[in-house]
């Protein structure tokens, strides 16, 4: 039995190896290739820069083909041409008419990845000479976008022989010195995003609290961090009944994963706390079957904070950072929470459970208090796929941000735009806290049968000291995309790693 258990854990860890290794990205000095497969950035409809040089090499055939196709070089539009001598294949990717910023470069890379996903063997050369660019190492951003756009989760699909084949080597031809920026920094960030996409993509029978911990340890192996894990006995000993209560109905016990990275000297740490419900049935307040399968992704916040701390620690960012992943599986059983139950928390406050399907805020209530007691953070940010209401308010364009400290909210909104993601502030007012007053306990975990985004934030905020600089990110609107974008393929997006990473850099 021990051998079988060891083999299963080994398979879990092996399976976590990232698809980043599938595609080799190399940087070389800029030149116009004599032949082969090439990718060109086109600013507007005129062939300038590298495109003009390639057009000359094709004796005007490229310009004729572009004109016939009525290709205008609009951002993220693409045109593939075959057999224009001396080239086997030419892919044109539009970058628009404006100076190329880092988001445009990343989107170019992501769009290129989508165009080349079926290309096997040999090499493809990306000619990155787009004219005016606002980022000094924009070729590194192209490579980063290519990594993100290349993501796929097909671990459980049977491969057919005809689908096999080595992916093409990607060679980025540029003279802007991007290789070290990508290899020593952005490639780590891409790996953090991949982790944040892999974990919710995995099925619930594979990822549960203990196996999430194993995957996180595998990701962080060799990185200078300290890892601690609180098990169910620790949670009970610390009176973290809110966290323990969510997971006690499952045969797979809850965990609090704590990762510390201290690269910032004596500064008070930034703490990131992530909701990690590895599967959410709703508990006794059972969800409808429709769409319940996607609740394997209710651990997105925990995956994001672990992906973020990995990226920061791997590149040795000069910051003190702690990530807390509050992990539990919310199942109905004879041991599960019931509506009407009252639970104590580590803070001493009591909670009346009105809905066992408002469980993410419960695990976070103990996690944010634990963070304040043990770390006295300079900034506390929690990340959670908390409510469906945030999606009804914001669609899938923005995550919601809430808090009492406007300067932090403003900065997070700014860095989210820089990071090619998006945040929008939603209200957090006194009356949202008033709605959570309980007749039988200090607070109740839900104001209605369909919890609101603002009251969800208020519940977590009830366990955060008013003087503590804090923000709540509700990512339920953006964690899973039904339609892909250049750097976010269809499926679980890993939203938040890039935003939090950009915040840490500042």
C-alpha positions as MATLAB code, in Angstrom:
seq = 'XXXXXXXXXXXXXXXXXXXXXXXXXXXXXXXXXXXXXXXXXXXXXXXXXXXXXXXXXXXXXXXXXXXXXXXXXXXXXXXXXXXXXXXXXXXXXXXXXXXXXXXXXXXXXXXXXXXXXXXXXXXXXXXXXXXXXXXXXXXXXXXXXXXXXXXXXXXXXXXXXXXXXXXXXXXXXXXXXXXXXXXXXXXXXXXXXXXXXXXXXXXXXXXXXXXXXXXXXXXXXXXXXXXXXXXXXXXXXXXXXXXXXXXXXXXXXXXXXXXXXXXXXXXXXXXXXXXXXXXXXXXXXXXXXXXXXXXXXXXXXXXXXXXXXXXXXXXXXXXXXXXXXXXXXXXXXXXXXXXXXXXXXXXXXXXXXXXXXXXXXXXXXXXXXXXXXXXXXXXXXXXXXXXXXXXXXXXXXXXXXXXXXXXXXXXXXXXXXXXXXXXXXXXXXXXXXXXXXXXXXXXXXXXXXXXXXXXXXXXXXXXXXXXXXXXXXXXXXXXXXXXXXXXXXXXXXXXXXXXXXXXXXX';
ca = [
       0.000    0.000    0.000;
       2.863    2.378    0.838;
       4.448    1.750   -2.573;
       1.133    2.563   -4.295;
       0.723    5.782   -2.319;
       4.306    6.836   -3.114;
       3.753    6.178   -6.812;
       0.545    8.242   -6.812;
       2.221   11.226   -5.112;
       5.177   10.927   -7.512;
       2.798   11.009  -10.457;
       1.110   14.101   -9.038;
       4.436   15.913   -8.733;
       5.689   14.750  -12.128;
       2.465   15.909  -13.754;
       3.100   19.387  -12.452;
       6.092   19.865  -14.748;
       5.141   22.857  -16.844;
       4.445   22.879  -20.549;
       6.969   25.725  -20.644;
       9.558   23.114  -21.559;
       7.657   22.215  -24.733;
       8.867   25.184  -26.749;
      12.393   26.520  -26.990;
      12.664   30.308  -27.261;
      16.021   31.725  -28.339;
      17.264   35.269  -28.944;
      19.573   36.156  -31.826;
      20.938   39.321  -33.426;
      18.550   40.989  -35.837;
      18.997   40.185  -39.519;
      16.809   39.445  -42.524;
      16.743   35.652  -43.053;
      17.469   34.308  -46.498;
      14.683   31.684  -46.333;
      12.522   29.607  -44.000;
       9.473   30.510  -41.886;
       9.263   34.070  -40.561;
       6.903   36.267  -38.536;
       6.674   40.026  -39.084;
       5.063   42.802  -37.030;
       3.122   45.200  -39.230;
       2.398   48.742  -38.029;
      -0.454   49.936  -40.193;
      -0.862   48.946  -43.830;
       2.525   50.228  -45.056;
       5.430   47.809  -45.254;
       8.162   49.534  -43.253;
      11.298   48.410  -41.427;
      11.827   44.642  -41.546;
       8.653   44.150  -43.598;
      10.032   46.472  -46.288;
      13.322   44.574  -46.332;
      11.507   41.246  -46.656;
       9.363   42.706  -49.409;
      12.517   43.645  -51.311;
      13.844   40.113  -50.797;
      10.620   38.767  -52.339;
      10.874   41.234  -55.250;
       7.600   42.943  -54.244;
       5.547   39.750  -53.912;
       4.882   40.377  -50.210;
       3.404   43.851  -50.818;
       1.219   42.491  -53.605;
      -0.108   39.699  -51.395;
      -0.812   42.098  -48.504;
      -2.661   44.468  -50.808;
      -4.712   41.648  -52.349;
      -5.672   40.385  -48.876;
      -6.597   43.952  -47.797;
      -4.535   43.473  -44.664;
      -4.274   46.756  -42.718;
      -2.047   45.754  -39.793;
      -4.712   46.352  -37.147;
      -3.744   45.217  -33.667;
      -3.830   41.421  -33.165;
      -5.040   40.756  -36.728;
      -3.070   38.181  -38.668;
      -2.341   37.032  -42.181;
      -0.524   33.835  -43.196;
       1.101   33.564  -46.624;
       2.719   30.454  -48.080;
       5.320   29.965  -50.765;
       6.377   33.544  -51.368;
       9.930   32.841  -52.501;
      12.419   32.549  -50.951;
      10.270   31.978  -47.818;
       8.223   28.875  -47.019;
       5.792   30.771  -44.807;
       5.308   34.405  -43.773;
       3.009   35.350  -40.883;
       2.062   39.000  -40.551;
       0.746   40.136  -37.138;
      -0.738   43.605  -36.799;
       0.410   45.842  -33.945;
      -1.649   48.928  -34.816;
      -0.504   52.432  -35.661;
       0.607   53.647  -32.214;
       4.092   53.247  -30.701;
       4.492   49.683  -29.472;
       4.157   49.474  -25.670;
       4.743   46.401  -23.533;
       1.119   45.245  -23.722;
       1.170   45.453  -27.511;
       4.428   43.484  -27.593;
       2.964   40.820  -25.276;
      -0.220   40.588  -27.342;
       1.879   40.279  -30.496;
       3.721   37.364  -28.910;
       0.491   35.742  -27.746;
      -1.142   36.121  -31.155;
       1.974   34.659  -32.772;
       1.747   31.641  -30.457;
      -1.816   31.025  -31.585;
      -0.857   31.304  -35.249;
       2.063   28.889  -34.866;
       0.443   26.308  -32.573;
       0.220   23.701  -35.358;
       3.731   24.335  -36.725;
       6.053   21.430  -35.933;
       9.779   20.897  -36.290;
      12.542   23.171  -37.501;
      12.468   26.811  -36.495;
      10.414   29.963  -36.923;
      12.151   33.320  -36.868;
      10.309   36.321  -35.422;
      11.670   39.567  -36.840;
      11.076   42.027  -34.014;
      11.925   45.459  -35.372;
       8.592   47.289  -35.107;
       9.887   50.832  -35.326;
       9.026   53.076  -32.389;
       8.733   51.072  -29.138;
       8.201   52.415  -25.615;
       9.811   49.475  -23.789;
      13.583   49.022  -23.864;
      13.382   45.229  -23.757;
      10.236   44.754  -25.827;
      11.500   41.517  -27.400;
      11.435   39.978  -23.908;
       7.781   41.008  -23.725;
       7.195   39.291  -27.077;
       8.703   36.104  -25.666;
       6.632   36.442  -22.482;
       3.440   36.902  -24.481;
       4.378   33.910  -26.612;
       4.774   31.790  -23.469;
       1.394   32.860  -22.139;
      -0.347   32.412  -25.495;
       1.177   28.937  -25.909;
      -0.475   27.569  -22.774;
      -2.598   24.477  -23.153;
      -3.929   21.926  -20.687;
      -4.176   18.565  -22.439;
      -2.612   16.344  -19.796;
      -5.467   13.840  -19.847;
      -5.991   13.590  -23.604;
      -4.830   10.530  -25.491;
      -2.259   11.596  -28.063;
      -2.561   10.237  -31.608;
       0.613    9.413  -33.545;
      -0.271   11.932  -36.241;
      -0.508   14.649  -33.586;
       2.983   13.950  -32.276;
       5.985   15.945  -33.340;
       8.543   18.297  -31.862;
       7.362   21.913  -31.649;
       9.271   24.421  -33.710;
      12.111   26.340  -32.081;
      11.218   30.018  -31.802;
      14.027   32.421  -32.630;
      13.404   36.084  -31.844;
      15.655   38.334  -33.917;
      16.166   41.624  -32.107;
      18.958   43.939  -30.988;
      17.385   45.313  -27.795;
      19.212   43.068  -25.296;
      16.146   41.194  -24.145;
      17.594   37.732  -23.526;
      18.590   38.226  -19.852;
      15.337   40.070  -19.083;
      13.370   37.090  -20.317;
      15.586   34.262  -19.096;
      16.228   35.673  -15.609;
      12.843   37.252  -14.931;
       9.844   37.004  -17.235;
      10.201   33.280  -17.846;
       9.767   32.784  -14.084;
       6.677   34.981  -14.182;
       5.262   32.892  -17.023;
       5.839   29.753  -14.964;
       3.949   31.353  -12.071;
       1.034   32.098  -14.400;
       1.131   28.524  -15.700;
       0.831   27.218  -12.132;
      -2.151   29.500  -11.544;
      -3.770   28.046  -14.688;
      -2.810   24.427  -14.072;
      -4.282   24.137  -10.580;
      -7.881   25.099  -11.451;
      -7.658   23.153  -14.722;
      -6.888   19.931  -12.843;
      -9.855   17.746  -11.839;
     -11.004   17.622   -8.239;
     -10.046   13.971   -7.880;
      -6.422   14.958   -8.543;
      -6.106   18.298   -6.734;
      -7.283   18.511   -3.134;
      -5.653   20.222   -0.133;
      -2.813   17.752    0.381;
      -1.981   17.360   -3.312;
      -2.151   21.138   -3.836;
       0.533   21.422   -1.171;
       2.620   18.768   -2.980;
       2.332   20.648   -6.294;
       3.272   23.948   -4.656;
       6.315   22.357   -3.022;
       7.373   20.936   -6.394;
       7.042   24.379   -8.004;
       9.057   26.016   -5.234;
      11.768   23.355   -5.081;
      15.164   25.045   -5.296;
      13.767   28.520   -4.599;
      14.817   30.321   -1.400;
      11.535   30.166    0.511;
      10.342   28.715    3.816;
       7.291   26.445    3.570;
       5.025   25.559    6.501;
       1.755   23.615    6.504;
      -0.967   23.674    9.157;
      -3.023   20.477    9.156;
      -6.513   19.887   10.578;
      -5.185   19.412   14.113;
      -3.273   22.683   13.920;
      -6.357   24.507   12.674;
      -8.395   23.195   15.611;
      -5.604   23.977   18.092;
      -5.508   27.588   16.853;
      -9.337   27.882   17.023;
      -9.488   28.365   13.254;
     -12.927   26.771   13.228;
     -14.118   28.758   10.220;
     -11.393   27.263    8.028;
     -11.584   23.805    9.577;
     -15.386   23.814    9.437;
     -15.472   24.235    5.660;
     -13.251   21.200    5.139;
     -14.461   18.893    7.891;
     -17.221   17.398    5.727;
     -14.640   15.980    3.317;
     -12.525   12.856    3.619;
      -9.667   15.068    2.398;
      -8.756   17.314    5.321;
      -8.082   21.062    5.051;
      -4.665   22.694    5.043;
      -3.207   26.169    5.456;
      -0.110   26.440    3.270;
       2.313   29.194    4.304;
       5.180   30.282    2.059;
       7.635   32.946    3.231;
      10.149   34.769    1.043;
      12.285   37.337    2.833;
      14.315   39.259    0.253;
      13.620   42.759    1.561;
      15.705   43.114    4.697;
      13.913   44.356    7.820;
      10.775   45.660    6.102;
       7.363   44.455    7.241;
       6.146   41.876    4.718;
       3.389   42.096    2.185;
       0.969   39.211    2.758;
      -1.144   37.640    0.015;
      -3.976   35.351    1.160;
      -5.706   33.138   -1.394;
      -8.981   31.245   -1.271;
      -8.230   27.605   -2.055;
     -11.482   25.633   -2.234;
     -10.244   22.648   -4.219;
     -13.813   21.637   -5.032;
     -17.001   23.414   -4.036;
     -20.224   21.428   -4.037;
     -21.846   24.105   -1.885;
     -21.836   21.680    1.025;
     -25.226   21.095    2.641;
     -26.444   24.149    0.684;
     -25.855   22.025   -2.405;
     -25.342   23.764   -5.729;
     -27.308   22.831   -8.828;
     -25.526   20.378  -11.099;
     -25.352   22.818  -14.013;
     -21.841   24.200  -14.129;
     -20.767   22.528  -10.891;
     -17.860   20.905  -12.736;
     -16.189   24.315  -12.927;
     -16.014   24.427   -9.135;
     -12.753   22.509   -9.404;
     -11.451   26.001  -10.160;
     -12.569   27.547   -6.862;
      -8.951   27.385   -5.699;
      -7.910   30.105   -8.146;
      -6.966   32.652   -5.489;
      -4.644   30.216   -3.734;
      -3.020   29.263   -7.042;
      -2.489   32.939   -7.893;
      -0.727   33.812   -4.625;
       1.575   30.778   -4.895;
       2.372   31.581   -8.538;
       3.121   35.166   -7.507;
       5.504   34.310   -4.680;
       7.285   31.813   -6.924;
       7.964   34.479   -9.577;
       9.204   37.009   -7.005;
      11.452   34.550   -5.183;
      12.848   32.954   -8.353;
      14.073   36.320   -9.683;
      15.155   37.377   -6.158;
      12.918   40.428   -5.937;
      13.937   42.720   -3.068;
      10.745   42.371   -1.078;
       9.462   40.493    1.964;
       6.472   38.459    0.929;
       4.234   35.829    2.518;
       1.635   33.768    0.663;
      -1.149   31.967    2.511;
      -3.186   29.355    0.650;
      -6.327   28.514    2.643;
      -7.176   25.049    1.315;
     -10.333   23.003    1.862;
     -12.774   20.808   -0.040;
     -16.410   21.771    0.563;
     -18.429   18.545    0.620;
     -21.803   17.491    2.089;
     -21.632   14.740    4.712;
     -22.745   13.894    8.230;
     -19.770   15.937    9.483;
     -20.297   18.993    7.294;
     -21.345   22.473    8.392;
     -25.109   23.054    8.525;
     -27.011   26.267    7.887;
     -27.684   27.756   11.313;
     -24.449   26.489   12.865;
     -22.356   28.960   14.865;
     -18.563   28.740   14.725;
     -15.729   30.459   16.533;
     -12.785   31.894   14.659;
      -9.146   32.485   15.518;
     -10.002   36.143   16.096;
     -12.556   35.233   18.761;
     -15.487   36.445   16.681;
     -18.357   34.052   16.070;
     -20.001   33.368   12.725;
     -23.552   32.222   12.035;
     -23.571   30.014    8.948;
     -26.590   30.938    6.822;
     -25.271   29.273    3.682;
     -22.568   26.626    3.504;
     -22.071   27.763   -0.097;
     -20.582   31.053    1.158;
     -17.483   29.161    2.240;
     -14.548   30.994    0.680;
     -14.987   33.952    2.991;
     -14.906   31.552    5.949;
     -11.446   30.151    5.167;
     -10.202   33.660    4.448;
     -11.563   35.061    7.709;
      -9.130   32.884    9.627;
      -6.321   33.348    7.097;
      -6.356   37.165    7.203;
      -6.433   37.146   11.005;
      -3.542   34.677   11.098;
      -1.616   36.988    8.773;
      -2.103   40.042   10.995;
      -1.203   38.225   14.217;
       1.898   36.491   12.882;
       3.319   38.979   10.360;
       1.974   42.496   11.075;
       1.988   43.103    7.303;
       2.635   46.447    5.665;
      -0.036   45.469    3.126;
      -2.558   42.629    3.172;
      -4.265   41.546   -0.071;
      -6.672   38.642   -0.339;
      -7.537   37.015   -3.665;
     -10.632   34.896   -4.179;
     -13.098   33.526   -6.696;
     -15.655   34.758   -4.203;
     -18.977   35.672   -5.848;
     -20.923   35.288   -9.045;
     -22.209   38.800   -8.412;
     -18.903   40.381   -9.407;
     -19.239   38.863  -12.884;
     -22.766   40.197  -13.261;
     -21.412   43.642  -12.420;
     -18.189   43.627  -14.451;
     -18.464   40.877  -17.060;
     -15.166   39.172  -17.868;
     -13.211   42.357  -18.533;
     -12.357   43.248  -14.936;
     -11.875   41.716  -11.526;
     -13.418   43.609   -8.620;
     -11.295   45.417   -6.035;
     -12.616   46.500   -2.635;
     -11.093   48.070    0.460;
     -10.847   50.924    2.926;
      -7.521   52.332    1.711;
      -7.962   54.284   -1.502;
      -4.254   54.758   -2.195;
      -3.756   50.976   -2.353;
      -6.835   50.510   -4.538;
      -5.683   53.229   -6.941;
      -2.231   51.677   -7.217;
      -3.620   48.184   -7.815;
      -5.918   49.486  -10.550;
      -2.995   51.258  -12.208;
      -0.646   48.269  -12.116;
      -3.393   45.962  -13.405;
      -3.564   48.019  -16.594;
       0.219   47.961  -16.914;
       0.155   44.186  -16.413;
      -2.365   43.651  -19.248;
      -5.111   42.594  -16.833;
      -7.872   44.769  -15.375;
      -9.333   45.842  -12.020;
     -12.399   47.937  -11.277;
     -13.331   49.342   -7.896;
     -16.673   48.311   -6.417;
     -18.238   49.855   -3.309;
     -17.535   48.859    0.273;
     -19.733   50.945    2.560;
     -20.858   50.877    6.190;
     -24.227   49.426    5.241;
     -22.541   46.375    3.716;
     -21.122   45.611    7.155;
     -24.495   46.338    8.772;
     -26.152   43.724    6.556;
     -23.931   41.035    8.082;
     -25.044   41.541   11.696;
     -26.436   38.321   13.137;
     -29.095   37.716   15.775;
     -27.178   34.683   17.091;
     -23.474   35.483   16.515;
     -21.156   38.396   15.833;
     -21.583   38.152   12.070;
     -23.397   35.982    9.550;
     -21.670   34.662    6.458;
     -24.343   35.676    3.964;
     -26.854   38.467    3.654;
     -29.047   36.699    1.085;
     -29.312   33.358   -0.641;
     -27.242   34.823   -3.496;
     -24.298   36.541   -1.802;
     -23.334   39.970   -3.079;
     -19.790   40.960   -4.005;
     -19.712   43.948   -1.631;
     -21.084   42.034    1.350;
     -18.570   39.260    0.634;
     -15.803   41.838    0.824;
     -17.343   43.294    3.978;
     -17.370   39.870    5.634;
     -13.630   39.425    5.049;
     -13.073   43.044    6.069;
     -14.780   42.295    9.387;
     -11.686   40.277   10.285;
      -9.200   42.941    9.155;
      -8.212   45.744   11.525;
      -9.367   49.128   10.282;
      -5.818   50.486   10.389;
      -4.446   47.530    8.398;
      -3.773   48.500    4.766;
      -5.884   45.904    2.944;
      -7.557   45.154   -0.377;
      -9.845   42.339   -1.473;
      -9.694   41.084   -5.075;
     -12.740   39.142   -6.275;
     -11.529   37.356   -9.418;
     -14.605   35.196  -10.046;
     -15.424   37.315  -13.111;
     -12.084   36.761  -14.852;
     -10.681   33.452  -13.619;
     -12.178   31.468  -16.502;
     -12.644   32.723  -20.062;
     -15.064   31.238  -22.568;
     -13.240   32.996  -25.403;
      -9.475   33.284  -25.595;
      -7.380   36.445  -25.834;
      -3.836   36.816  -27.165;
      -2.128   36.056  -23.845;
      -5.047   34.227  -22.177;
      -6.202   31.130  -24.059;
      -9.716   29.851  -23.463;
     -10.087   28.281  -20.026;
      -8.678   29.163  -16.627;
      -6.704   32.373  -16.985;
      -4.378   32.628  -13.989;
      -5.601   36.216  -13.650;
      -3.872   38.136  -10.915;
      -0.310   36.814  -10.990;
       0.764   39.534  -13.417;
      -1.026   42.304  -11.504;
       0.346   41.298   -8.113;
       3.800   40.803   -9.615;
       3.749   44.308  -11.074;
       2.633   45.674   -7.697;
       5.575   43.963   -5.979;
       8.032   45.450   -8.484;
       6.902   48.926   -7.456;
];
